[in-house]
């Protein structure tokens, strides 16, 4: 983003903050609360939705576990990163097709050709 666009965006945000009565302290408090909430997360999905493990299980986790996925797959490590499941003998780190349809296609199955 160039400097002119950035300045324009900052001016726009300041006008909107005044319009809605939002103070910089309000933003700082909200950001701090978000960081605390993110840090307290015990489960996180690929979309960034989180659950702290208390209360009812969120719909996204209910659906995933109902489909056979382990809740451990969504567990968040202490350092804030999501755990990854390692399959024995397979290193997907440099696979250029990981996450694409090509990676999921089974050449022996007629529906995936």
Secondary structure, DSSP 8 states (H G I E B T S, - for coil): --HHHHHHHHHHHHHHHHHHT--HHHHHHHHHHHHHHHHT-SEE-TT--EE-S-SS--HHHHHHHHTT--GGGGBB-TTS-B-----TT---TT-TTTTSHHHH--TTSGGG-
